[in-house]
Amino acid sequence: MAEQEKQSTVEWTETAETQFFEVLEYWTERNGSTAYAEKLSNAVWNRTEFLSKNPLASIETDFPDTRKAAMGHYSILY
């Protein structure tokens, strides 16, 4: 039987959550539509799901035990 991959839980800091919702609000107001905000939200959701299953998939940073996953103009630090 194949060994199951260990999945981590994604926990957002209050600051990260606030900034994320501000970005979504910005794009909604700028575009007059939620279409891009929804696309961005889905992309972030998919990336965090991937990272929870593959925590070593992104590059290390200068901060101890911290990695960075690039997403175009945005990055996810975890």
TIVO-2410 file (N, C-alpha, C; in nm, 3 decimals):
# residues 78
REC num residu      c1      c2      c3 atome chaine
REC   1      M   0.085  -0.118   0.000     N      A
REC   1      M   0.000   0.000   0.000    CA      A
REC   1      M   0.089   0.124   0.000     C      A
REC   2      A   0.056   0.220  -0.081     N      A
REC   2      A   0.135   0.342  -0.091    CA      A
REC   2      A   0.119   0.426   0.035     C      A
REC   3      E   0.231   0.491   0.072     N      A
REC   3      E   0.228   0.578   0.189    CA      A
REC   3      E   0.152   0.706   0.156     C      A
REC   4      Q   0.063   0.745   0.246     N      A
REC   4      Q  -0.014   0.868   0.225    CA      A
REC   4      Q   0.073   0.989   0.251     C      A
REC   5      E   0.053   1.093   0.172     N      A
REC   5      E   0.124   1.218   0.193    CA      A
REC   5      E   0.067   1.286   0.317     C      A
REC   6      K   0.155   1.349   0.391     N      A
REC   6      K   0.111   1.424   0.507    CA      A
REC   6      K   0.057   1.558   0.460     C      A
REC   7      Q  -0.063   1.590   0.502     N      A
REC   7      Q  -0.125   1.717   0.465    CA      A
REC   7      Q  -0.122   1.811   0.584     C      A
REC   8      S  -0.079   1.934   0.559     N      A
REC   8      S  -0.075   2.036   0.663    CA      A
REC   8      S  -0.202   2.118   0.657     C      A
REC   9      T  -0.230   2.185   0.766     N      A
REC   9      T  -0.345   2.275   0.772    CA      A
REC   9      T  -0.299   2.416   0.740     C      A
REC  10      V  -0.375   2.486   0.658     N      A
REC  10      V  -0.343   2.624   0.625    CA      A
REC  10      V  -0.414   2.714   0.725     C      A
REC  11      E  -0.337   2.795   0.795     N      A
REC  11      E  -0.392   2.889   0.890    CA      A
REC  11      E  -0.349   3.029   0.848     C      A
REC  12      W  -0.445   3.115   0.825     N      A
REC  12      W  -0.417   3.253   0.783    CA      A
REC  12      W  -0.398   3.340   0.905     C      A
REC  13      T  -0.298   3.429   0.900     N      A
REC  13      T  -0.286   3.529   1.005    CA      A
REC  13      T  -0.396   3.632   0.983     C      A
REC  14      E  -0.427   3.706   1.087     N      A
REC  14      E  -0.530   3.809   1.075    CA      A
REC  14      E  -0.488   3.913   0.970     C      A
REC  15      T  -0.360   3.948   0.969     N      A
REC  15      T  -0.310   4.046   0.872    CA      A
REC  15      T  -0.324   3.994   0.730     C      A
REC  16      A  -0.286   3.869   0.707     N      A
REC  16      A  -0.295   3.811   0.573    CA      A
REC  16      A  -0.439   3.806   0.525     C      A
REC  17      E  -0.528   3.766   0.613     N      A
REC  17      E  -0.669   3.758   0.577    CA      A
REC  17      E  -0.725   3.896   0.542     C      A
REC  18      T  -0.691   3.995   0.623     N      A
REC  18      T  -0.736   4.132   0.598    CA      A
REC  18      T  -0.684   4.183   0.465     C      A
REC  19      Q  -0.555   4.163   0.441     N      A
REC  19      Q  -0.495   4.210   0.316    CA      A
REC  19      Q  -0.557   4.139   0.195     C      A
REC  20      F  -0.583   4.010   0.208     N      A
REC  20      F  -0.641   3.935   0.098    CA      A
REC  20      F  -0.780   3.990   0.063     C      A
REC  21      F  -0.862   4.013   0.164     N      A
REC  21      F  -0.996   4.066   0.138    CA      A
REC  21      F  -0.991   4.208   0.082     C      A
REC  22      E  -0.891   4.286   0.124     N      A
REC  22      E  -0.873   4.420   0.069    CA      A
REC  22      E  -0.836   4.414  -0.079     C      A
REC  23      V  -0.753   4.319  -0.117     N      A
REC  23      V  -0.716   4.300  -0.257    CA      A
REC  23      V  -0.839   4.261  -0.339     C      A
REC  24      L  -0.918   4.168  -0.287     N      A
REC  24      L  -1.039   4.127  -0.358    CA      A
REC  24      L  -1.137   4.243  -0.373     C      A
REC  25      E  -1.151   4.323  -0.267     N      A
REC  25      E  -1.239   4.439  -0.272    CA      A
REC  25      E  -1.189   4.542  -0.374     C      A
REC  26      Y  -1.058   4.564  -0.375     N      A
REC  26      Y  -0.999   4.657  -0.472    CA      A
REC  26      Y  -1.035   4.617  -0.614     C      A
REC  27      W  -1.012   4.490  -0.648     N      A
REC  27      W  -1.039   4.446  -0.786    CA      A
REC  27      W  -1.188   4.449  -0.819     C      A
REC  28      T  -1.272   4.422  -0.722     N      A
REC  28      T  -1.416   4.428  -0.744    CA      A
REC  28      T  -1.459   4.571  -0.774     C      A
REC  29      E  -1.409   4.666  -0.694     N      A
REC  29      E  -1.443   4.807  -0.716    CA      A
REC  29      E  -1.383   4.858  -0.847     C      A
REC  30      R  -1.259   4.823  -0.873     N      A
REC  30      R  -1.191   4.873  -0.993    CA      A
REC  30      R  -1.259   4.824  -1.121     C      A
REC  31      N  -1.298   4.697  -1.120     N      A
REC  31      N  -1.357   4.638  -1.240    CA      A
REC  31      N  -1.509   4.648  -1.246     C      A
REC  32      G  -1.571   4.687  -1.135     N      A
REC  32      G  -1.716   4.693  -1.131    CA      A
REC  32      G  -1.781   4.556  -1.144     C      A
REC  33      S  -1.705   4.454  -1.108     N      A
REC  33      S  -1.751   4.317  -1.121    CA      A
REC  33      S  -1.669   4.230  -1.025     C      A
REC  34      T  -1.726   4.119  -0.984     N      A
REC  34      T  -1.653   4.027  -0.896    CA      A
REC  34      T  -1.578   3.919  -0.974     C      A
REC  35      A  -1.585   3.922  -1.106     N      A
REC  35      A  -1.527   3.814  -1.188    CA      A
REC  35      A  -1.378   3.793  -1.160     C      A
REC  36      Y  -1.298   3.900  -1.164     N      A
REC  36      Y  -1.154   3.883  -1.142    CA      A
REC  36      Y  -1.126   3.846  -0.997     C      A
REC  37      A  -1.197   3.906  -0.902     N      A
REC  37      A  -1.178   3.873  -0.761    CA      A
REC  37      A  -1.208   3.725  -0.736     C      A
REC  38      E  -1.310   3.673  -0.800     N      A
REC  38      E  -1.343   3.531  -0.786    CA      A
REC  38      E  -1.233   3.444  -0.848     C      A
REC  39      K  -1.182   3.485  -0.963     N      A
REC  39      K  -1.074   3.411  -1.028    CA      A
REC  39      K  -0.950   3.409  -0.938     C      A
REC  40      L  -0.916   3.524  -0.882     N      A
REC  40      L  -0.801   3.534  -0.793    CA      A
REC  40      L  -0.822   3.451  -0.666     C      A
REC  41      S  -0.941   3.458  -0.610     N      A
REC  41      S  -0.973   3.381  -0.490    CA      A
REC  41      S  -0.959   3.231  -0.517     C      A
REC  42      N  -1.009   3.185  -0.630     N      A
REC  42      N  -0.997   3.044  -0.666    CA      A
REC  42      N  -0.851   3.004  -0.685     C      A
REC  43      A  -0.771   3.092  -0.746     N      A
REC  43      A  -0.629   3.062  -0.768    CA      A
REC  43      A  -0.557   3.049  -0.633     C      A
REC  44      V  -0.587   3.139  -0.540     N      A
REC  44      V  -0.524   3.134  -0.408    CA      A
REC  44      V  -0.568   3.009  -0.334     C      A
REC  45      W  -0.696   2.977  -0.341     N      A
REC  45      W  -0.748   2.856  -0.277    CA      A
REC  45      W  -0.676   2.732  -0.333     C      A
REC  46      N  -0.666   2.723  -0.464     N      A
REC  46      N  -0.601   2.607  -0.526    CA      A
REC  46      N  -0.454   2.598  -0.486     C      A
REC  47      R  -0.385   2.713  -0.482     N      A
REC  47      R  -0.244   2.712  -0.445    CA      A
REC  47      R  -0.225   2.673  -0.299     C      A
REC  48      T  -0.309   2.724  -0.209     N      A
REC  48      T  -0.294   2.688  -0.068    CA      A
REC  48      T  -0.327   2.540  -0.045     C      A
REC  49      E  -0.422   2.487  -0.120     N      A
REC  49      E  -0.452   2.344  -0.111    CA      A
REC  49      E  -0.331   2.263  -0.157     C      A
REC  50      F  -0.270   2.304  -0.268     N      A
REC  50      F  -0.150   2.237  -0.318    CA      A
REC  50      F  -0.038   2.244  -0.215     C      A
REC  51      L  -0.016   2.363  -0.156     N      A
REC  51      L   0.092   2.380  -0.059    CA      A
REC  51      L   0.067   2.301   0.069     C      A
REC  52      S  -0.059   2.284   0.106     N      A
REC  52      S  -0.088   2.206   0.226    CA      A
REC  52      S  -0.049   2.059   0.206     C      A
REC  53      K  -0.052   2.013   0.082     N      A
REC  53      K  -0.014   1.875   0.051    CA      A
REC  53      K   0.134   1.862   0.012     C      A
REC  54      N   0.193   1.973  -0.029     N      A
REC  54      N   0.332   1.975  -0.076    CA      A
REC  54      N   0.407   2.093  -0.014     C      A
REC  55      P   0.426   2.092   0.117     N      A
REC  55      P   0.481   2.210   0.185    CA      A
REC  55      P   0.623   2.249   0.143     C      A
REC  56      L   0.697   2.161   0.081     N      A
REC  56      L   0.833   2.193   0.040    CA      A
REC  56      L   0.842   2.234  -0.107     C      A
REC  57      A   0.728   2.258  -0.170     N      A
REC  57      A   0.724   2.285  -0.313    CA      A
REC  57      A   0.772   2.425  -0.352     C      A
REC  58      S   0.779   2.516  -0.259     N      A
REC  58      S   0.818   2.654  -0.290    CA      A
REC  58      S   0.955   2.685  -0.233     C      A
REC  59      I   1.003   2.805  -0.264     N      A
REC  59      I   1.140   2.841  -0.226    CA      A
REC  59      I   1.149   2.888  -0.081     C      A
REC  60      E   1.265   2.861  -0.021     N      A
REC  60      E   1.292   2.909   0.113    CA      A
REC  60      E   1.318   3.059   0.109     C      A
REC  61      T   1.295   3.124   0.222     N      A
REC  61      T   1.322   3.268   0.233    CA      A
REC  61      T   1.434   3.288   0.336     C      A
REC  62      D   1.470   3.413   0.358     N      A
REC  62      D   1.570   3.445   0.459    CA      A
REC  62      D   1.513   3.436   0.601     C      A
REC  63      F   1.382   3.422   0.612     N      A
REC  63      F   1.317   3.409   0.742    CA      A
REC  63      F   1.315   3.262   0.783     C      A
REC  64      P   1.345   3.232   0.908     N      A
REC  64      P   1.347   3.092   0.952    CA      A
REC  64      P   1.213   3.021   0.929     C      A
REC  65      D   1.220   2.901   0.877     N      A
REC  65      D   1.102   2.817   0.857    CA      A
REC  65      D   0.992   2.885   0.777     C      A
REC  66      T   1.029   2.967   0.681     N      A
REC  66      T   0.932   3.038   0.598    CA      A
REC  66      T   0.964   3.016   0.452     C      A
REC  67      R   0.861   2.987   0.374     N      A
REC  67      R   0.874   2.968   0.230    CA      A
REC  67      R   0.785   3.067   0.156     C      A
REC  68      K   0.812   3.082   0.028     N      A
REC  68      K   0.738   3.177  -0.054    CA      A
REC  68      K   0.694   3.110  -0.184     C      A
REC  69      A   0.564   3.118  -0.209     N      A
REC  69      A   0.507   3.067  -0.335    CA      A
REC  69      A   0.461   3.186  -0.417     C      A
REC  70      A   0.523   3.206  -0.532     N      A
REC  70      A   0.488   3.319  -0.618    CA      A
REC  70      A   0.361   3.289  -0.695     C      A
REC  71      M   0.279   3.394  -0.710     N      A
REC  71      M   0.155   3.385  -0.787    CA      A
REC  71      M   0.143   3.513  -0.869     C      A
REC  72      G   0.219   3.525  -0.975     N      A
REC  72      G   0.215   3.645  -1.056    CA      A
REC  72      G   0.263   3.765  -0.977     C      A
REC  73      H   0.176   3.863  -0.957     N      A
REC  73      H   0.212   3.983  -0.882    CA      A
REC  73      H   0.198   3.965  -0.731     C      A
REC  74      Y   0.155   3.849  -0.688     N      A
REC  74      Y   0.132   3.820  -0.547    CA      A
REC  74      Y   0.220   3.705  -0.504     C      A
REC  75      S   0.242   3.695  -0.373     N      A
REC  75      S   0.317   3.583  -0.316    CA      A
REC  75      S   0.244   3.535  -0.192     C      A
REC  76      I   0.257   3.407  -0.167     N      A
REC  76      I   0.204   3.347  -0.045    CA      A
REC  76      I   0.325   3.311   0.040     C      A
REC  77      L   0.332   3.368   0.159     N      A
REC  77      L   0.438   3.334   0.253    CA      A
REC  77      L   0.380   3.237   0.353     C      A
REC  78      Y   0.451   3.129   0.375     N      A
REC  78      Y   0.402   3.029   0.470    CA      A
REC  78      Y   0.516   2.960   0.541     C      A
***
